[in-house]
Amino acid sequence: MNAKEFWGQVGPEVMREVCAEAGSSYGYFKLLANGHRGASKEFAERFAEAAMRLTGLDLDLRAGREICPCCGQAIQQSK
């Protein structure tokens, strides 16, 4: 599931735990979930592993994002 769906399902307290386990902040996760930042493949994998360990749910921070075929980074959407 994407970041917003995951966040809505587990709530802010569990999300804070997942962020800490992944080595990130809750504030940065909110930027990712709301599309203001893009996660690298490695960073997304850390979050996915932490989410699976703590909740048993599959989190994909890159779901619904356009990914650059050269570097694997999420492409920022212009507004």
C-alpha positions in Angstrom: 0.0 0.0 0.0 1.1 3.6 -0.5 2.3 5.8 2.3 -1.0 7.7 2.9 -3.0 4.4 3.0 -0.5 2.9 5.4 -0.5 6.0 7.6 -4.3 6.0 7.7 -4.4 2.4 8.7 -1.8 2.3 11.4 -2.2 5.8 12.9 0.3 8.4 14.0 1.7 6.6 17.0 2.6 3.4 15.2 3.9 5.5 12.3 6.3 7.3 14.6 7.6 3.9 15.7 8.1 2.8 12.1 9.9 6.0 11.4 12.2 5.6 14.3 12.9 2.0 13.3 13.7 3.1 9.8 16.0 5.8 11.1 13.9 8.7 10.0 11.6 11.3 11.4 7.8 11.5 11.4 8.0 14.9 9.8 10.0 13.6 6.9 7.6 10.7 6.5 4.7 13.2 6.2 6.6 15.0 3.4 6.9 11.7 1.6 3.3 10.7 2.2 2.0 14.0 0.9 4.2 13.9 -2.2 6.4 16.8 -1.2 9.5 14.6 -1.3 10.5 11.4 -3.1 12.2 8.4 -1.5 15.3 6.8 -2.9 15.0 3.0 -3.5 17.3 2.3 -0.5 15.3 4.6 1.8 12.0 3.1 0.6 13.3 -0.4 1.3 14.3 0.6 4.9 10.8 2.0 5.5 9.2 -1.2 4.0 11.4 -3.5 6.2 10.6 -1.5 9.4 6.8 -1.4 8.5 6.8 -5.2 7.9 8.7 -5.9 11.2 6.4 -3.7 13.3 3.0 -4.1 11.7 3.1 -7.0 9.2 1.9 -4.6 6.5 3.5 -4.0 3.1 4.5 -0.3 2.7 5.7 1.0 -0.7 6.8 4.6 -0.4 7.4 4.7 -4.2 3.9 3.5 -5.1 2.2 5.8 -7.6 5.4 7.8 -8.2 7.2 8.1 -11.5 10.7 6.6 -11.2 13.7 7.7 -13.2 15.0 4.7 -15.2 18.6 5.9 -15.0 19.1 6.6 -11.2 16.0 4.9 -9.7 15.0 8.1 -7.9 11.4 9.3 -7.6 10.7 12.2 -10.0 9.3 15.2 -8.3 5.9 16.2 -9.7 5.7 19.8 -10.7 2.6 21.7 -9.5 
